[in-house]
Amino acid sequence: MFLKAADLAASTASHYRAEAVVGEYLPAAVAPQLMWSLEASGWIVNAFEAVRGREPDLRPGSADLSPVLDVVGALERELTPCPVPAVGPVGEPLSLLVGHWDRLAAAPEGPDAWAAARRTQLTELDAPDRLVKAALGDTLVHCDLRADNMLADTATGRVRVLDWSWAARGAAWVDAAFLVPQLITAGHSPAGAEAEPGARVTAWRAADPEAVNLFAVAITGYWAWHHAHGPGGALGAYRGLAAESGRQWIDYRLT
């Protein structure tokens, strides 16, 4: 088995508790199985099925790309309707993404040239109420879909999704939207990145273009703010790359 443990006084404890709530309902088609969870002696411990694997490669032409897209399609099929009674609405995690373009504009250094040129569009589309409404649905969505939250089985190549601490009830297109900028970062064009999930995720093909615009603006603002004002290091570098991918995505969608 694979064990994850945290001191109950640590910030990660709430994430592990959320994983335990959701893990009970996740089918083997999409995630390693949660075997048990306990809280004792000031610790929370989650025990999962052990899967020997590695982070999948999202670059164009990678052999991992098809199994990654397969599991994204499986998320929609297997987790609709939402199987977890106690999970919260997707508006809770998505609300953390919005509002950062105004914060960047108000910062002492002001917006960069790209954000200044698109200021009117960014202000109009960085709208929490509109994004939350557009993302309503009855699918269990992961809300943090990226390569380092996936595991490609070294024996079979099959991909499963890890770390469900941000899971929520919402529209099935949301997880595909989280994946698109990750594909851009891996080297796909924005058009290609949007096309990749299309064959597997029905809800992505049917998503309202305005809803996707709202999402792209929000998540790019989140990355841009935290890259500029976060702790730096490896996480800061990732956020910088993600923000650049988000800007490419916005340019493609809003041109």
C-alpha positions, 0 to 999 in steps of 0.5 A, spaced: 500 500 500 501 507 499 501 511 505 500 518 506 500 521 513 500 528 516 500 531 523 493 534 524 496 541 526 499 541 519 495 545 513 496 539 509 491 535 514 485 538 511 487 536 504 488 529 506 481 529 510 478 531 504 481 526 500 479 520 504 472 523 504 472 523 496 476 517 495 471 512 498 467 513 492 472 513 486 472 507 481 478 504 480 478 506 472 480 513 475 484 513 481 488 508 486 483 505 491 483 508 498 483 502 502 482 506 509 483 512 513 484 513 520 485 519 525 489 517 531 494 520 536 494 527 532 495 524 525 491 523 519 493 517 515 490 515 508 492 508 505 491 507 498 492 501 493 500 501 491 501 503 483 508 503 480 508 508 476 511 515 474 508 522 472 506 522 464 509 526 459 504 531 456 508 533 450 505 532 443 507 525 440 508 522 447 505 515 448 502 517 454 498 522 451 492 518 449 491 514 456 491 521 459 486 523 455 482 516 456 482 518 463 479 525 463 474 522 458 473 516 464 472 522 469 466 524 466 463 518 464 464 514 471 463 521 476 456 523 473 452 524 477 456 526 482 457 520 487 459 523 493 454 526 497 458 531 502 462 534 496 462 542 496 460 546 489 465 547 484 464 555 486 468 554 492 475 552 489 473 556 482 472 562 487 479 562 489 482 563 482 478 570 480 480 577 482 487 577 481 487 581 474 485 587 478 490 586 484 495 586 479 493 592 476 493 595 483 500 593 485 505 598 485 509 596 479 502 596 475 500 591 470 505 588 465 504 590 457 500 584 455 495 585 461 495 593 460 493 592 453 488 587 454 485 590 461 478 592 458 477 584 456 480 582 463 476 586 467 470 584 464 471 576 464 474 576 471 467 575 474 466 570 479 459 570 479 459 568 472 464 563 472 461 560 478 454 559 474 457 557 468 461 551 472 454 548 475 453 541 474 453 534 477 459 531 476 465 530 481 471 534 478 478 534 480 479 541 479 487 540 479 488 536 473 496 536 471 501 531 470 504 531 477 497 529 479 497 523 475 500 516 475 502 512 469 502 505 470 509 503 468 507 496 466 500 497 463 501 505 461 494 506 464 493 513 467 490 514 473 488 521 477 491 522 484 490 528 490 483 529 490 483 534 495 480 540 491 474 535 488 467 538 488 461 538 484 460 541 478 460 541 470 464 536 467 468 541 462 471 544 468 477 538 468 478 538 461 479 546 462 484 545 467 488 540 462 488 545 456 493 550 459 498 544 462 498 541 454 500 548 452 505 548 457 508 541 454 508 544 447 501 544 444 498 550 440 492 553 444 488 550 438 491 543 439 490 543 446 483 545 446 482 539 440 485 534 444 480 532 450 474 533 444 474 526 442 473 524 449 469 529 453 462 530 451 461 536 456 468 539 453 465 539 446 459 542 448 462 547 453 459 554 452 465 558 449 464 564 454 464 559 460 471 557 457 473 564 456 471 566 463 475 560 466 482 561 462 482 569 464 481 567 471 486 561 472 491 565 468 490 571 473 491 566 479 498 564 476 500 571 474 499 574 481 502 568 485 508 568 480 509 575 481 507 575 489 508 568 491 514 564 494 518 563 488 523 557 487 520 551 483 513 553 485 514 560 482 517 557 476 511 553 474 507 558 475 510 563 471 510 558 465 503 556 467 501 564 466 505 564 460 501 558 457 494 562 460 496 568 456 497 564 449 490 561 451 487 567 452 490 570 445 488 564 441 481 565 444 480 572 444 483 575 438 
